[in-house]
C-alpha cells in the first residue's frame, strides 16, 4: 500500500511518516529530502535559482518515480504537492492520501521556529506570519479536503493513524 501524507508545512508529515514507517515496516520518503538529494541543493536554493515552477515540476517527477518504483511506501509530501499538476488525483489513484489537519495556532508556533528554512515563509515578518498561513491554508484546503482521510494532527496517536489507514 502507498500512503501519501499531505498537509500544510509544519503539520507533522515527516514526524508521523517516520513513526508509521517503523510501525508498518514500509520504506519512508520525504519528498523534499529526495529532491534535495537528487539536485544536490537545498530547497531554498532551488526556489531562489530556478523558481517555484521548476521546483514543482521536479516535485511531480519525483512523486511519480517513487510511486512507480515502490508498491509499498509512506511518502511525506511537501505542503504544496497536492496543489499542482493534478498531483492530488494522481496520489488518490495510486494509494491512500491522508491529510494531517493541524490547527492554525499550532502551525504558527511550529513555523515561527523554522521560518529561515522555509522558502515561502523566510521573508515574511513575524507579525504577518499567521495571516500568511491562514491565506495559504485557505488556498490549499480545496486540495487537502480531497484526501481519503482527514485526521486532527494534534490529538493523533500512532495507533489511531495506523487504524485509520487500515480501516478507513
DOVOFI-127175 format. One line per field, with one value per residue (C-alpha): x, y, z; residue in three letters. Coordinates in steps of 0.05 Angstrom, whole numbers. Layout:
BEGIN
px = [X  ...]
py = [Y  ...]
pz = [Z  ...]
resn = [ALA  ...]
REM end
This chain:
BEGIN
px = [0  24  9  15  16  -7  -19  8  82  95  35  77  81  153  145  86  115  177  136  87  145  175  107  86  157  146  201  193  209  205  192  233  292  292  292  349  389  375  393  449  417  373  300  313  369  324  270  319  358  304  238  176  151  214  212  140  160  216  167  118  174  200  129  115  182  175  104  124  182  151  86  90  115  100  112  113  93  110  55  41  49  -25  -40  -1  -3  -61  -18  -77  -113  -50  -38  -111  -107  -43  -52  -85  -80  -81  -89  -57  -104  -66  -93  -70  -42  -1  25  44  81  119  135  157  216  236  219  291  287  221  229  156  159  230  218  151  154  137  77  47  62  -6  -44  0  -11  -87  -87  -43  -82  -147  -119  -95  -153  -192  -137  -126  -200  -197  -155  -184  -178  -171  -142  -134  -58  -52  -93  -69  -36  4  -47  -104  -64  -49  -121  -150  -105  -121  -195  -214]
py = [0  70  122  196  244  314  378  447  457  443  396  337  297  276  262  216  187  163  132  99  72  38  10  -16  -33  6  49  123  181  255  285  348  307  264  327  357  292  288  361  369  435  458  472  546  546  511  563  620  595  560  587  554  528  488  461  439  403  366  350  318  277  251  236  194  159  139  115  74  41  28  -12  -2  64  122  190  256  306  379  426  448  380  364  433  427  387  343  311  301  260  221  204  184  138  104  99  126  201  224  298  315  372  416  479  548  564  500  515  586  562  509  551  612  570  547  605  611  541  552  588  610  640  664  736  743  789  751  796  775  701  680  719  688  618  629  655  598  546  573  569  497  470  453  403  377  363  314  266  198  214  277  268  321  320  349  294  238  175  126  72  117  135  63  40  97  77  3  11  80]
pz = [0  -16  37  20  79  60  98  108  122  195  201  224  159  167  241  231  168  205  262  214  172  233  255  186  161  97  68  85  39  50  -19  -5  21  -42  -85  -45  -52  -127  -141  -91  -69  -11  -27  -13  -66  -117  -105  -110  -170  -211  -184  -155  -222  -235  -164  -174  -238  -202  -146  -194  -228  -161  -136  -198  -197  -124  -137  -197  -161  -92  -86  -11  18  62  29  66  12  11  33  -38  -72  -78  -107  -173  -238  -215  -161  -114  -166  -182  -108  -97  -157  -133  -58  5  17  90  108  174  192  240  274  253  322  322  252  272  333  295  233  273  296  226  180  155  126  91  24  21  91  105  83  120  181  245  257  190  193  220  166  112  138  141  69  42  80  54  -18  -8  33  -30  -48  23  31  -27  15  31  105  146  216  271  279  350  383  338  364  322  336  311  249  231  246  204  146  151  163  137]
resn = [UNK  UNK  UNK  UNK  UNK  UNK  UNK  UNK  UNK  UNK  UNK  UNK  UNK  UNK  UNK  UNK  UNK  UNK  UNK  UNK  UNK  UNK  UNK  UNK  UNK  UNK  UNK  UNK  UNK  UNK  UNK  UNK  UNK  UNK  UNK  UNK  UNK  UNK  UNK  UNK  UNK  UNK  UNK  UNK  UNK  UNK  UNK  UNK  UNK  UNK  UNK  UNK  UNK  UNK  UNK  UNK  UNK  UNK  UNK  UNK  UNK  UNK  UNK  UNK  UNK  UNK  UNK  UNK  UNK  UNK  UNK  UNK  UNK  UNK  UNK  UNK  UNK  UNK  UNK  UNK  UNK  UNK  UNK  UNK  UNK  UNK  UNK  UNK  UNK  UNK  UNK  UNK  UNK  UNK  UNK  UNK  UNK  UNK  UNK  UNK  UNK  UNK  UNK  UNK  UNK  UNK  UNK  UNK  UNK  UNK  UNK  UNK  UNK  UNK  UNK  UNK  UNK  UNK  UNK  UNK  UNK  UNK  UNK  UNK  UNK  UNK  UNK  UNK  UNK  UNK  UNK  UNK  UNK  UNK  UNK  UNK  UNK  UNK  UNK  UNK  UNK  UNK  UNK  UNK  UNK  UNK  UNK  UNK  UNK  UNK  UNK  UNK  UNK  UNK  UNK  UNK  UNK  UNK  UNK  UNK  UNK  UNK  UNK  UNK  UNK  UNK  UNK  UNK]
REM end
